[in-house]
């Protein structure tokens, strides 16, 4: 009643955005089996898959990064055989949450002479994108 769980790729997402992972669950056992799925992050498109011996099926995991800290997070998908409720197999991938939106702005007025007893004021600004995206 063995299974193998794998993900298509690691992903990077900006804060407060969503992404969808594609995972494959394969029945590597010697009999047909129903597997119960669970994940530590996100929502599954299906919580159970019925697989014939050697068959595989794609499952989506929808992840929203709202409330998550910047940095790397491990996404784990577990597959548990219904018969005997074991073994539990799992696959992992990485979700990296980045700050893509911050912007620092610095405006400095600059005074220049326009002749005797006259001056003009120019505004010089600089923008710096401090996000990572």
Chimera marker file (.cmm) of the C-alpha trace (Angstrom):
<marker_set name="trace">
<marker id="1" x="0.000" y="0.000" z="0.000" r="1" g="1" b="0" radius="0.5"/>
<marker id="2" x="2.877" y="2.316" z="-0.800" r="1" g="1" b="0" radius="0.5"/>
<marker id="3" x="2.644" y="5.636" z="-2.559" r="1" g="1" b="0" radius="0.5"/>
<marker id="4" x="5.021" y="8.257" z="-3.859" r="1" g="1" b="0" radius="0.5"/>
<marker id="5" x="4.287" y="11.979" z="-3.616" r="1" g="1" b="0" radius="0.5"/>
<marker id="6" x="6.140" y="14.561" z="-5.713" r="1" g="1" b="0" radius="0.5"/>
<marker id="7" x="5.760" y="18.241" z="-6.601" r="1" g="1" b="0" radius="0.5"/>
<marker id="8" x="6.339" y="19.904" z="-9.955" r="1" g="1" b="0" radius="0.5"/>
<marker id="9" x="8.529" y="22.735" z="-8.609" r="1" g="1" b="0" radius="0.5"/>
<marker id="10" x="9.354" y="25.114" z="-5.777" r="1" g="1" b="0" radius="0.5"/>
<marker id="11" x="7.677" y="28.515" z="-6.076" r="1" g="1" b="0" radius="0.5"/>
<marker id="12" x="8.212" y="32.137" z="-5.113" r="1" g="1" b="0" radius="0.5"/>
<marker id="13" x="5.279" y="34.439" z="-4.414" r="1" g="1" b="0" radius="0.5"/>
<marker id="14" x="4.872" y="38.053" z="-3.291" r="1" g="1" b="0" radius="0.5"/>
<marker id="15" x="3.292" y="38.793" z="0.083" r="1" g="1" b="0" radius="0.5"/>
<marker id="16" x="-0.496" y="38.411" z="0.155" r="1" g="1" b="0" radius="0.5"/>
<marker id="17" x="-0.624" y="36.587" z="-3.189" r="1" g="1" b="0" radius="0.5"/>
<marker id="18" x="-1.681" y="33.043" z="-4.034" r="1" g="1" b="0" radius="0.5"/>
<marker id="19" x="-0.082" y="30.278" z="-6.029" r="1" g="1" b="0" radius="0.5"/>
<marker id="20" x="-1.050" y="26.752" z="-7.044" r="1" g="1" b="0" radius="0.5"/>
<marker id="21" x="1.219" y="23.727" z="-6.798" r="1" g="1" b="0" radius="0.5"/>
<marker id="22" x="0.788" y="20.594" z="-8.884" r="1" g="1" b="0" radius="0.5"/>
<marker id="23" x="1.583" y="17.407" z="-6.983" r="1" g="1" b="0" radius="0.5"/>
<marker id="24" x="1.540" y="13.840" z="-8.241" r="1" g="1" b="0" radius="0.5"/>
<marker id="25" x="0.431" y="10.943" z="-6.062" r="1" g="1" b="0" radius="0.5"/>
<marker id="26" x="1.424" y="7.532" z="-7.414" r="1" g="1" b="0" radius="0.5"/>
<marker id="27" x="0.325" y="4.129" z="-6.151" r="1" g="1" b="0" radius="0.5"/>
<marker id="28" x="3.621" y="2.222" z="-6.009" r="1" g="1" b="0" radius="0.5"/>
<marker id="29" x="2.057" y="-0.702" z="-4.162" r="1" g="1" b="0" radius="0.5"/>
<marker id="30" x="0.893" y="-4.054" z="-5.534" r="1" g="1" b="0" radius="0.5"/>
<marker id="31" x="-2.870" y="-3.497" z="-5.178" r="1" g="1" b="0" radius="0.5"/>
<marker id="32" x="-5.539" y="-0.890" z="-5.857" r="1" g="1" b="0" radius="0.5"/>
<marker id="33" x="-5.792" y="1.607" z="-3.006" r="1" g="1" b="0" radius="0.5"/>
<marker id="34" x="-7.548" y="4.724" z="-1.755" r="1" g="1" b="0" radius="0.5"/>
<marker id="35" x="-5.178" y="7.318" z="-0.311" r="1" g="1" b="0" radius="0.5"/>
<marker id="36" x="-6.185" y="10.074" z="2.103" r="1" g="1" b="0" radius="0.5"/>
<marker id="37" x="-4.263" y="13.303" z="1.500" r="1" g="1" b="0" radius="0.5"/>
<marker id="38" x="-3.340" y="16.124" z="3.871" r="1" g="1" b="0" radius="0.5"/>
<marker id="39" x="-1.116" y="19.189" z="3.721" r="1" g="1" b="0" radius="0.5"/>
<marker id="40" x="0.448" y="21.490" z="6.294" r="1" g="1" b="0" radius="0.5"/>
<marker id="41" x="-0.071" y="24.644" z="4.170" r="1" g="1" b="0" radius="0.5"/>
<marker id="42" x="-2.885" y="25.482" z="1.771" r="1" g="1" b="0" radius="0.5"/>
<marker id="43" x="-5.982" y="23.744" z="0.480" r="1" g="1" b="0" radius="0.5"/>
<marker id="44" x="-6.185" y="20.529" z="-1.533" r="1" g="1" b="0" radius="0.5"/>
<marker id="45" x="-8.256" y="20.111" z="-4.688" r="1" g="1" b="0" radius="0.5"/>
<marker id="46" x="-9.029" y="16.576" z="-3.471" r="1" g="1" b="0" radius="0.5"/>
<marker id="47" x="-8.618" y="14.969" z="-0.049" r="1" g="1" b="0" radius="0.5"/>
<marker id="48" x="-8.758" y="11.397" z="-1.377" r="1" g="1" b="0" radius="0.5"/>
<marker id="49" x="-7.576" y="9.651" z="-4.507" r="1" g="1" b="0" radius="0.5"/>
<marker id="50" x="-8.430" y="6.125" z="-5.651" r="1" g="1" b="0" radius="0.5"/>
<marker id="51" x="-5.564" y="4.634" z="-7.618" r="1" g="1" b="0" radius="0.5"/>
<marker id="52" x="-5.084" y="1.325" z="-9.357" r="1" g="1" b="0" radius="0.5"/>
<marker id="53" x="-1.745" y="-0.405" z="-8.947" r="1" g="1" b="0" radius="0.5"/>
<marker id="54" x="0.895" y="1.720" z="-10.740" r="1" g="1" b="0" radius="0.5"/>
<marker id="55" x="-1.543" y="4.563" z="-11.465" r="1" g="1" b="0" radius="0.5"/>
<marker id="56" x="-0.873" y="8.199" z="-10.606" r="1" g="1" b="0" radius="0.5"/>
<marker id="57" x="-3.024" y="11.310" z="-10.314" r="1" g="1" b="0" radius="0.5"/>
<marker id="58" x="-2.332" y="15.035" z="-10.125" r="1" g="1" b="0" radius="0.5"/>
<marker id="59" x="-3.612" y="17.002" z="-7.144" r="1" g="1" b="0" radius="0.5"/>
<marker id="60" x="-3.522" y="20.782" z="-6.763" r="1" g="1" b="0" radius="0.5"/>
<marker id="61" x="-2.521" y="22.592" z="-3.580" r="1" g="1" b="0" radius="0.5"/>
<marker id="62" x="-3.712" y="26.220" z="-3.464" r="1" g="1" b="0" radius="0.5"/>
<marker id="63" x="-1.576" y="28.384" z="-1.143" r="1" g="1" b="0" radius="0.5"/>
<marker id="64" x="-2.269" y="31.978" z="-0.063" r="1" g="1" b="0" radius="0.5"/>
<marker id="65" x="0.727" y="33.759" z="1.473" r="1" g="1" b="0" radius="0.5"/>
<marker id="66" x="-1.388" y="36.211" z="3.521" r="1" g="1" b="0" radius="0.5"/>
<marker id="67" x="-0.115" y="36.281" z="7.081" r="1" g="1" b="0" radius="0.5"/>
<marker id="68" x="3.046" y="34.338" z="6.250" r="1" g="1" b="0" radius="0.5"/>
<marker id="69" x="6.478" y="35.685" z="7.148" r="1" g="1" b="0" radius="0.5"/>
<marker id="70" x="8.930" y="36.525" z="4.360" r="1" g="1" b="0" radius="0.5"/>
<marker id="71" x="11.342" y="33.698" z="3.606" r="1" g="1" b="0" radius="0.5"/>
<marker id="72" x="11.207" y="29.980" z="2.844" r="1" g="1" b="0" radius="0.5"/>
<marker id="73" x="8.400" y="27.716" z="4.010" r="1" g="1" b="0" radius="0.5"/>
<marker id="74" x="8.229" y="23.945" z="3.574" r="1" g="1" b="0" radius="0.5"/>
<marker id="75" x="5.032" y="22.627" z="2.016" r="1" g="1" b="0" radius="0.5"/>
<marker id="76" x="4.384" y="18.962" z="2.842" r="1" g="1" b="0" radius="0.5"/>
<marker id="77" x="1.772" y="16.714" z="1.233" r="1" g="1" b="0" radius="0.5"/>
<marker id="78" x="1.092" y="13.413" z="3.017" r="1" g="1" b="0" radius="0.5"/>
<marker id="79" x="-0.541" y="10.354" z="1.505" r="1" g="1" b="0" radius="0.5"/>
<marker id="80" x="-1.988" y="7.693" z="3.823" r="1" g="1" b="0" radius="0.5"/>
<marker id="81" x="-3.273" y="4.352" z="2.554" r="1" g="1" b="0" radius="0.5"/>
<marker id="82" x="-6.832" y="3.587" z="3.684" r="1" g="1" b="0" radius="0.5"/>
<marker id="83" x="-6.068" y="-0.105" z="4.101" r="1" g="1" b="0" radius="0.5"/>
<marker id="84" x="-4.427" y="-0.482" z="7.510" r="1" g="1" b="0" radius="0.5"/>
<marker id="85" x="-4.027" y="3.353" z="7.574" r="1" g="1" b="0" radius="0.5"/>
<marker id="86" x="-0.351" y="2.992" z="6.815" r="1" g="1" b="0" radius="0.5"/>
<marker id="87" x="2.201" y="3.655" z="5.621" r="1" g="1" b="0" radius="0.5"/>
<marker id="88" x="2.163" y="7.426" z="5.467" r="1" g="1" b="0" radius="0.5"/>
<marker id="89" x="4.300" y="8.763" z="2.637" r="1" g="1" b="0" radius="0.5"/>
<marker id="90" x="5.031" y="12.404" z="1.930" r="1" g="1" b="0" radius="0.5"/>
<marker id="91" x="6.600" y="14.811" z="-0.511" r="1" g="1" b="0" radius="0.5"/>
<marker id="92" x="7.955" y="18.279" z="0.146" r="1" g="1" b="0" radius="0.5"/>
<marker id="93" x="8.617" y="21.462" z="-1.774" r="1" g="1" b="0" radius="0.5"/>
<marker id="94" x="9.445" y="25.056" z="-0.926" r="1" g="1" b="0" radius="0.5"/>
<marker id="95" x="7.347" y="28.217" z="-0.940" r="1" g="1" b="0" radius="0.5"/>
<marker id="96" x="9.370" y="31.430" z="-0.764" r="1" g="1" b="0" radius="0.5"/>
<marker id="97" x="7.450" y="34.553" z="0.269" r="1" g="1" b="0" radius="0.5"/>
<marker id="98" x="9.021" y="37.849" z="-0.809" r="1" g="1" b="0" radius="0.5"/>
<marker id="99" x="8.378" y="41.524" z="-0.188" r="1" g="1" b="0" radius="0.5"/>
<marker id="100" x="7.783" y="42.755" z="-3.733" r="1" g="1" b="0" radius="0.5"/>
<marker id="101" x="6.048" y="46.015" z="-2.954" r="1" g="1" b="0" radius="0.5"/>
<marker id="102" x="8.085" y="48.267" z="-0.635" r="1" g="1" b="0" radius="0.5"/>
<marker id="103" x="9.320" y="51.560" z="-2.013" r="1" g="1" b="0" radius="0.5"/>
<marker id="104" x="11.501" y="54.197" z="-0.329" r="1" g="1" b="0" radius="0.5"/>
<marker id="105" x="11.063" y="57.774" z="-1.490" r="1" g="1" b="0" radius="0.5"/>
<marker id="106" x="13.443" y="60.625" z="-0.718" r="1" g="1" b="0" radius="0.5"/>
<marker id="107" x="12.556" y="64.140" z="-1.923" r="1" g="1" b="0" radius="0.5"/>
<marker id="108" x="15.103" y="66.884" z="-1.322" r="1" g="1" b="0" radius="0.5"/>
<marker id="109" x="14.360" y="70.480" z="-2.336" r="1" g="1" b="0" radius="0.5"/>
<marker id="110" x="17.283" y="72.101" z="-4.104" r="1" g="1" b="0" radius="0.5"/>
<marker id="111" x="17.606" y="75.889" z="-4.333" r="1" g="1" b="0" radius="0.5"/>
<marker id="112" x="19.409" y="77.365" z="-7.324" r="1" g="1" b="0" radius="0.5"/>
<marker id="113" x="20.200" y="80.962" z="-8.209" r="1" g="1" b="0" radius="0.5"/>
<marker id="114" x="18.354" y="82.449" z="-11.161" r="1" g="1" b="0" radius="0.5"/>
<marker id="115" x="20.238" y="85.736" z="-11.103" r="1" g="1" b="0" radius="0.5"/>
<marker id="116" x="20.594" y="88.653" z="-8.706" r="1" g="1" b="0" radius="0.5"/>
<marker id="117" x="17.871" y="88.690" z="-6.009" r="1" g="1" b="0" radius="0.5"/>
<marker id="118" x="16.076" y="85.798" z="-7.715" r="1" g="1" b="0" radius="0.5"/>
<marker id="119" x="16.030" y="82.152" z="-6.908" r="1" g="1" b="0" radius="0.5"/>
<marker id="120" x="14.163" y="79.127" z="-8.074" r="1" g="1" b="0" radius="0.5"/>
<marker id="121" x="13.412" y="75.921" z="-6.295" r="1" g="1" b="0" radius="0.5"/>
<marker id="122" x="13.807" y="72.573" z="-7.956" r="1" g="1" b="0" radius="0.5"/>
<marker id="123" x="12.576" y="69.388" z="-6.433" r="1" g="1" b="0" radius="0.5"/>
<marker id="124" x="14.890" y="66.470" z="-6.868" r="1" g="1" b="0" radius="0.5"/>
<marker id="125" x="13.627" y="63.069" z="-5.933" r="1" g="1" b="0" radius="0.5"/>
<marker id="126" x="14.880" y="59.558" z="-5.940" r="1" g="1" b="0" radius="0.5"/>
<marker id="127" x="12.935" y="56.341" z="-5.832" r="1" g="1" b="0" radius="0.5"/>
<marker id="128" x="14.312" y="53.078" z="-4.643" r="1" g="1" b="0" radius="0.5"/>
<marker id="129" x="12.418" y="49.831" z="-5.070" r="1" g="1" b="0" radius="0.5"/>
<marker id="130" x="13.244" y="47.858" z="-1.961" r="1" g="1" b="0" radius="0.5"/>
<marker id="131" x="11.031" y="44.881" z="-2.717" r="1" g="1" b="0" radius="0.5"/>
<marker id="132" x="12.539" y="41.765" z="-4.200" r="1" g="1" b="0" radius="0.5"/>
<marker id="133" x="10.186" y="41.261" z="-7.163" r="1" g="1" b="0" radius="0.5"/>
<link id1="1" id2="2" r="1" g="1" b="0" radius="0.2"/>
<link id1="2" id2="3" r="1" g="1" b="0" radius="0.2"/>
<link id1="3" id2="4" r="1" g="1" b="0" radius="0.2"/>
<link id1="4" id2="5" r="1" g="1" b="0" radius="0.2"/>
<link id1="5" id2="6" r="1" g="1" b="0" radius="0.2"/>
<link id1="6" id2="7" r="1" g="1" b="0" radius="0.2"/>
<link id1="7" id2="8" r="1" g="1" b="0" radius="0.2"/>
<link id1="8" id2="9" r="1" g="1" b="0" radius="0.2"/>
<link id1="9" id2="10" r="1" g="1" b="0" radius="0.2"/>
<link id1="10" id2="11" r="1" g="1" b="0" radius="0.2"/>
<link id1="11" id2="12" r="1" g="1" b="0" radius="0.2"/>
<link id1="12" id2="13" r="1" g="1" b="0" radius="0.2"/>
<link id1="13" id2="14" r="1" g="1" b="0" radius="0.2"/>
<link id1="14" id2="15" r="1" g="1" b="0" radius="0.2"/>
<link id1="15" id2="16" r="1" g="1" b="0" radius="0.2"/>
<link id1="16" id2="17" r="1" g="1" b="0" radius="0.2"/>
<link id1="17" id2="18" r="1" g="1" b="0" radius="0.2"/>
<link id1="18" id2="19" r="1" g="1" b="0" radius="0.2"/>
<link id1="19" id2="20" r="1" g="1" b="0" radius="0.2"/>
<link id1="20" id2="21" r="1" g="1" b="0" radius="0.2"/>
<link id1="21" id2="22" r="1" g="1" b="0" radius="0.2"/>
<link id1="22" id2="23" r="1" g="1" b="0" radius="0.2"/>
<link id1="23" id2="24" r="1" g="1" b="0" radius="0.2"/>
<link id1="24" id2="25" r="1" g="1" b="0" radius="0.2"/>
<link id1="25" id2="26" r="1" g="1" b="0" radius="0.2"/>
<link id1="26" id2="27" r="1" g="1" b="0" radius="0.2"/>
<link id1="27" id2="28" r="1" g="1" b="0" radius="0.2"/>
<link id1="28" id2="29" r="1" g="1" b="0" radius="0.2"/>
<link id1="29" id2="30" r="1" g="1" b="0" radius="0.2"/>
<link id1="30" id2="31" r="1" g="1" b="0" radius="0.2"/>
<link id1="31" id2="32" r="1" g="1" b="0" radius="0.2"/>
<link id1="32" id2="33" r="1" g="1" b="0" radius="0.2"/>
<link id1="33" id2="34" r="1" g="1" b="0" radius="0.2"/>
<link id1="34" id2="35" r="1" g="1" b="0" radius="0.2"/>
<link id1="35" id2="36" r="1" g="1" b="0" radius="0.2"/>
<link id1="36" id2="37" r="1" g="1" b="0" radius="0.2"/>
<link id1="37" id2="38" r="1" g="1" b="0" radius="0.2"/>
<link id1="38" id2="39" r="1" g="1" b="0" radius="0.2"/>
<link id1="39" id2="40" r="1" g="1" b="0" radius="0.2"/>
<link id1="40" id2="41" r="1" g="1" b="0" radius="0.2"/>
<link id1="41" id2="42" r="1" g="1" b="0" radius="0.2"/>
<link id1="42" id2="43" r="1" g="1" b="0" radius="0.2"/>
<link id1="43" id2="44" r="1" g="1" b="0" radius="0.2"/>
<link id1="44" id2="45" r="1" g="1" b="0" radius="0.2"/>
<link id1="45" id2="46" r="1" g="1" b="0" radius="0.2"/>
<link id1="46" id2="47" r="1" g="1" b="0" radius="0.2"/>
<link id1="47" id2="48" r="1" g="1" b="0" radius="0.2"/>
<link id1="48" id2="49" r="1" g="1" b="0" radius="0.2"/>
<link id1="49" id2="50" r="1" g="1" b="0" radius="0.2"/>
<link id1="50" id2="51" r="1" g="1" b="0" radius="0.2"/>
<link id1="51" id2="52" r="1" g="1" b="0" radius="0.2"/>
<link id1="52" id2="53" r="1" g="1" b="0" radius="0.2"/>
<link id1="53" id2="54" r="1" g="1" b="0" radius="0.2"/>
<link id1="54" id2="55" r="1" g="1" b="0" radius="0.2"/>
<link id1="55" id2="56" r="1" g="1" b="0" radius="0.2"/>
<link id1="56" id2="57" r="1" g="1" b="0" radius="0.2"/>
<link id1="57" id2="58" r="1" g="1" b="0" radius="0.2"/>
<link id1="58" id2="59" r="1" g="1" b="0" radius="0.2"/>
<link id1="59" id2="60" r="1" g="1" b="0" radius="0.2"/>
<link id1="60" id2="61" r="1" g="1" b="0" radius="0.2"/>
<link id1="61" id2="62" r="1" g="1" b="0" radius="0.2"/>
<link id1="62" id2="63" r="1" g="1" b="0" radius="0.2"/>
<link id1="63" id2="64" r="1" g="1" b="0" radius="0.2"/>
<link id1="64" id2="65" r="1" g="1" b="0" radius="0.2"/>
<link id1="65" id2="66" r="1" g="1" b="0" radius="0.2"/>
<link id1="66" id2="67" r="1" g="1" b="0" radius="0.2"/>
<link id1="67" id2="68" r="1" g="1" b="0" radius="0.2"/>
<link id1="68" id2="69" r="1" g="1" b="0" radius="0.2"/>
<link id1="69" id2="70" r="1" g="1" b="0" radius="0.2"/>
<link id1="70" id2="71" r="1" g="1" b="0" radius="0.2"/>
<link id1="71" id2="72" r="1" g="1" b="0" radius="0.2"/>
<link id1="72" id2="73" r="1" g="1" b="0" radius="0.2"/>
<link id1="73" id2="74" r="1" g="1" b="0" radius="0.2"/>
<link id1="74" id2="75" r="1" g="1" b="0" radius="0.2"/>
<link id1="75" id2="76" r="1" g="1" b="0" radius="0.2"/>
<link id1="76" id2="77" r="1" g="1" b="0" radius="0.2"/>
<link id1="77" id2="78" r="1" g="1" b="0" radius="0.2"/>
<link id1="78" id2="79" r="1" g="1" b="0" radius="0.2"/>
<link id1="79" id2="80" r="1" g="1" b="0" radius="0.2"/>
<link id1="80" id2="81" r="1" g="1" b="0" radius="0.2"/>
<link id1="81" id2="82" r="1" g="1" b="0" radius="0.2"/>
<link id1="82" id2="83" r="1" g="1" b="0" radius="0.2"/>
<link id1="83" id2="84" r="1" g="1" b="0" radius="0.2"/>
<link id1="84" id2="85" r="1" g="1" b="0" radius="0.2"/>
<link id1="85" id2="86" r="1" g="1" b="0" radius="0.2"/>
<link id1="86" id2="87" r="1" g="1" b="0" radius="0.2"/>
<link id1="87" id2="88" r="1" g="1" b="0" radius="0.2"/>
<link id1="88" id2="89" r="1" g="1" b="0" radius="0.2"/>
<link id1="89" id2="90" r="1" g="1" b="0" radius="0.2"/>
<link id1="90" id2="91" r="1" g="1" b="0" radius="0.2"/>
<link id1="91" id2="92" r="1" g="1" b="0" radius="0.2"/>
<link id1="92" id2="93" r="1" g="1" b="0" radius="0.2"/>
<link id1="93" id2="94" r="1" g="1" b="0" radius="0.2"/>
<link id1="94" id2="95" r="1" g="1" b="0" radius="0.2"/>
<link id1="95" id2="96" r="1" g="1" b="0" radius="0.2"/>
<link id1="96" id2="97" r="1" g="1" b="0" radius="0.2"/>
<link id1="97" id2="98" r="1" g="1" b="0" radius="0.2"/>
<link id1="98" id2="99" r="1" g="1" b="0" radius="0.2"/>
<link id1="99" id2="100" r="1" g="1" b="0" radius="0.2"/>
<link id1="100" id2="101" r="1" g="1" b="0" radius="0.2"/>
<link id1="101" id2="102" r="1" g="1" b="0" radius="0.2"/>
<link id1="102" id2="103" r="1" g="1" b="0" radius="0.2"/>
<link id1="103" id2="104" r="1" g="1" b="0" radius="0.2"/>
<link id1="104" id2="105" r="1" g="1" b="0" radius="0.2"/>
<link id1="105" id2="106" r="1" g="1" b="0" radius="0.2"/>
<link id1="106" id2="107" r="1" g="1" b="0" radius="0.2"/>
<link id1="107" id2="108" r="1" g="1" b="0" radius="0.2"/>
<link id1="108" id2="109" r="1" g="1" b="0" radius="0.2"/>
<link id1="109" id2="110" r="1" g="1" b="0" radius="0.2"/>
<link id1="110" id2="111" r="1" g="1" b="0" radius="0.2"/>
<link id1="111" id2="112" r="1" g="1" b="0" radius="0.2"/>
<link id1="112" id2="113" r="1" g="1" b="0" radius="0.2"/>
<link id1="113" id2="114" r="1" g="1" b="0" radius="0.2"/>
<link id1="114" id2="115" r="1" g="1" b="0" radius="0.2"/>
<link id1="115" id2="116" r="1" g="1" b="0" radius="0.2"/>
<link id1="116" id2="117" r="1" g="1" b="0" radius="0.2"/>
<link id1="117" id2="118" r="1" g="1" b="0" radius="0.2"/>
<link id1="118" id2="119" r="1" g="1" b="0" radius="0.2"/>
<link id1="119" id2="120" r="1" g="1" b="0" radius="0.2"/>
<link id1="120" id2="121" r="1" g="1" b="0" radius="0.2"/>
<link id1="121" id2="122" r="1" g="1" b="0" radius="0.2"/>
<link id1="122" id2="123" r="1" g="1" b="0" radius="0.2"/>
<link id1="123" id2="124" r="1" g="1" b="0" radius="0.2"/>
<link id1="124" id2="125" r="1" g="1" b="0" radius="0.2"/>
<link id1="125" id2="126" r="1" g="1" b="0" radius="0.2"/>
<link id1="126" id2="127" r="1" g="1" b="0" radius="0.2"/>
<link id1="127" id2="128" r="1" g="1" b="0" radius="0.2"/>
<link id1="128" id2="129" r="1" g="1" b="0" radius="0.2"/>
<link id1="129" id2="130" r="1" g="1" b="0" radius="0.2"/>
<link id1="130" id2="131" r="1" g="1" b="0" radius="0.2"/>
<link id1="131" id2="132" r="1" g="1" b="0" radius="0.2"/>
<link id1="132" id2="133" r="1" g="1" b="0" radius="0.2"/>
</marker_set>
